[in-house]
Amino acid sequence: MRSRKKTHQRLKRPLIVTVVAAVIVIAAFSFWLLRGSPAGAPAANNTPTDKGGSYTVPVVDKDGIKRTSTVVGEQLAVYDGSTWQPSFWAGINLGATTPGHYPGELSPTKEDYLRWFPQMKAMNIRVLRIYTILPPFFYEALKEYNETQKEPLYLMQGVWSPEEELIGKDSRGRDAYTPEITQSFTKEIQEAVGAIHGQITIDETPGHAHGQYTADVSPYLLGWVVGTEWFPYAVDVTDKAHPNQPPYKGKYFSADADATAFESWVASMLDVTAEADMKYGWQHPMSFTNWVTTDPLKHPNEPLEQEDLVSVDPMNIKPVANVWQAGYFSSYHIYPYYPDLLRQQPEYKKYKKADGTINPYAGYLHAMREHHKGIPLVVAEFGMPSSRGMAHYGPLGRNQGMHTEEEQGKLDAGLVKDIYDEGLDGALLFEWQDEWFKFTWNTIDLEPADRRAMWRNRLTNEEHFGVIAVEPEASVDDMIHLDGKTEDWAKNQTAITQDYPDMTMQMTHDAANLYVKLEKKNGNWDFSQNNLYIGFDTNGEGSLKSDKAPGVTFNQPIEFLVSIQGNTDKDGHIYINSGYDQHTYLYGASRKEIPYDPKYADGSAGYFLPWKLALNRELYLPQTKVTMPFEELEVGKLHHGINDPSSPEFNNLSDWYAKDNVIEFAIPWMLLGFMDPSSLTVWENPYQAKGVAPQKTDGIKASPVLVPKNSQAAVNAPAFGSYTWEPWNEPVSHERPKKSYPILQEAYAQYAKPAKKEQ
């Protein structure tokens, strides 16, 4: 039931960009922002000083140790030239991919980074977190950019742990003290530190950044975030393998007497990082990645054992006093909708904020702040996706998906406020740009792993966390927009036309949707008088009739049916042939978790079901002794609205729009049974395949039919129009600031200056 992303691995595609090109990119940002964000958005400060033509960061150099950042009380602070300035740090996480690529390819270029940095500063982002070592040109770009800034963009550098090795091939977890695991992690740490200081050459390794690192960005490093989300069974295996492990005692970091074996191992890895940092005469605040699954709190009402199985407690690790001067902080990934303890633990469900509002997320944050007294506590990941699909319900409408971009911004801003109000010390939003390679638990079985990056799955929430939308086509203007206008169709090079006596039908596509336009020849669309049905066929294994379109007979089998019976969301649906429905097969026929009728296995019988995604399987809450029922969402409800970002009525969830004699559809590929549109792959009849299996298709066939309401007459649907396309391996895409961008820009402005000075 894990619903988070597959973590970011590495990259390897450098690109040389001249300083002149960098200046052009930064200058061009003003046009981008004005087109995609409200007028008057603040611009990044890029005026250099007279001294040497660039800004420098003041450095504390004492006893041979350099620092620009440190821990002051329970806050991270930076040096302003005279004193330490503690602050609440509002920031963002940056992924390592672009469309058509996976994390190990590290596809963003130096040009991308030089474009993104000023956009981040314009959003009032003060700190950027990355998960692993990036190519040399990332650090070169950061240094070049920050030298133009009076207030730099600070960096949180992550260090990738041997995640796959810790999980193990059998997913039962492996002992962290296994020599190859510890050695691999140590090497990764030392290379990351060398990269930060610009004094290392990393050999080429598949899936790993490499090259000669010469850009020293150590003055801009706010802190280290070592490791990845710890796999609970690896923690458990390690602790059980070393029940009498003595607490680690290092030169810079040590474990307390109460530390577990895994916590001692983590302390040793922090010590390795500190020693590597000191090799260059620097100290930076230190932390390790943690998450709710391995937090130090107990949650007796958590229904899944692995989500409260073990703890990795930062409070059992300490920096050596008077030796590690930069300090130590805790770093957690905390989302409001998963694990289920965040919405089911009784004390969180009734927690009231200072303003009297009940807020379970704030309740959890409050408990975490209480536990971590004396050190900064940073939420290193949080966020809401603007996806068409959903993976979990969350309290206060903070669901994992099915949000407009405006809702995304408001919800994210609310989460930042909760983090700040509960006395935590930083909030790093996940994430900067949408990433197409991502997957989530309730769609992962429906798309092949080696093709996910080639298309934008609107139903996979993990692909839509960014404040920058990454969309198909070379520009916004090249997309088909649901707005009742036809100019975009007229210039589209791939659209096909099918003529009928009462209407014309056009179909085209991009990497996110199949588009269908129906244009009436006489009169306007009036769904108070008529129902519209469109039958879709992808593999010829459906039925000629549908119980959702009574009286209508199609001249070839259909697997999907669009039904429009009104101009509101509740009246538009896409239904799926029962014999083709993966949801009913997986959770009904196979796993027996939802009601199931054996007649559904007959795809020729004409039973059509609501298109659903699972959100949670039946769960037993052990503390309150309540059984939570299976949760599901009818994701096939079609949203009526305009999807043109330039329109004041823009809604990114829109699936169809009708105006006058034109009706347009943007149907997400997966809602038509596609596992991968880039290779024309759909799923096979699951009852025949005994599961969800790929099957090639020649394309899509569609037949539209308009039926008077309450008509009892038999209707023969017209001939099918056929549409196909060439497979693709290099998707074209463009970036656009989401409607969440200006909302977060305004929210982050509240945290753009240091909160207080050292007393």
Secondary structure, DSSP 8 states (H G I E B T S, - for coil): ---S--------------HHHHHHHHHHHHHHHHHHS-TT---------SSTTS-----EEETTEEESEEEETTEEEEE-SSSEEEE-EEEEE--S--TT--GGG----HHHHHHHHHHHHHTT--EEEESS---HHHHHHHHHHHTT-SS--EEEEEE---HHHHH-TTSS---TT-HHHHHHHHHHHHHHHHHHHT-EEE--BTTB--EEE----GGGEEEEEES----HHHHHHHHHH-TT----B-SSEEE-TT--HHHHHHHHHHHHHHHHHHHTTB---EEEEEEGGG-SS--TT-SSGGGGS----GGGEEE-TTT-TT-B-EEEE--SSSSTHHHH-HHHHT-B-TTS-B-HHHHHHHHHHHHTTTS-EEEEEE-----SSBS---GGG--SB---HHHHHHHHHHHHHHHHHTT-SEEEES-SB--TT---TTTGGGS-GGGGGGS--TT-GGGG--SEEEEESSSGGGS---SS--HHHHT-SS-EEEE-SSEEEEEEE-SSEEEEEEEESSS---TTTEEEEEEEESSS-SEEE-TTSTTEEEEEEESEEEEE-SSSGGGEEEEEETTT-HHHIIIIIIT--S---GGGG-TTS--EEE-EEEEE--EEETTTTEEE--EEEETTB--BSB--TTSTTB-TT--EEEETTEEEEEEEGGGGTEEEGGGTEEE--HHHHTS--EEE---EEEEEEEEETT--S-EE----EEE-----SS--EEEEE-THHHHHHHHHHTTSS-S----
